[in-house]
């Protein structure tokens, strides 16, 4: 069945949910949860020492401390539930802060100029929301949280003695500073997404949504450095569509583009998450396969060859010629690419629709199971 454009992954659909920092978030959370527990217990202890234990402190600080420790234990046992842990922690802190706003407005604001120390943490909920949720969801949550906090604050002020000018100024500064926090965080999140889009455009092939040549070059350099330092194998597979010019000339460039998109999709489906697929030239694709020796690379090339030729694309039978090269001690990126390129051209010269290993090793040519038409 021909591949439609709508079937291809949208490169922007997961910009805000694809999370490359999940591991870092896990490590930080494992530290932050016990720190939060200690902070809650410290705040409770100091309030007892000074003889002023507010309603929120009396009934929420101990449960908060125990809740954070419980989340810590749960996260150790279930590290895949990091987002759920963040959501629960966010809810606990938000509840405490909203009750603190009410207590401050109803019982304390009229008799002092500043805010209770608990309210200094009020904006932290915005930060957590913008780290945890998508930009728009974080904005809705933050506005709702601030609105609820201001609402209970108004109820508290209505129940309190009359406020002086200084107390009114404190309340106004709290309101406008929090509005500014939300606005600035939203702007930052918007700029972060815009940067992600620009990064995506700069490192992605527009037609096939694979890695482009510039980005692949950087990955090759990084992988080569890793191989040199730790003596780890990796392989390059250079694939070229056979007689692709005939496809464009016979069926038109729109069909040719559709074939390229489907080839990329089929190749990607047969790669590991650690592998990288790039559009290397007009009809050339390059696969970087870390931790892969020659034997494994040969089997990978076989799977890719079969995946492409198993069914026509846009009604056109398509085959590949693949050259395989593996890292050798003292290699440069240019030398490795040259060997893969030479192997691919030898596959072309041997009749196409096959896999050839780099020179200096025993050539392995995988014969086609079906006879391809002359156009191939």
Protein Blocks (a to p, Z undefined) as FASTA:
>chain_A
ZZdfklpccfklmmmmmcfklmmmmmmmmmmmmmmmmmmmmmmmmmmmnopacfklmmmm
mmmmmmmmmmmmmmmmmmmlmmmmmmmmmmmmmmmmmmmmmmmmmmmmmmcfbdcfklmm
mmmmmmmmmmmmcfklmmmmmmmmmmmmmmmmmmmmmmmccddfklmmmmmmmmmmmmmm
mmmmmmmmmmmmmmmmmmmmmmccfklopacfklmmmmmmmmmmmmmmnopacddddddd
ehklmmmmmnojklmmmmmmmmmmmmmmmpcfkbccddfblmlccdddehiafklmmmmm
mmmmmmmmmpceehiacddddddddddehiafklmmmmmmmmmmmmmmnngaiacddehi
acdddddfbdcdfkZZ
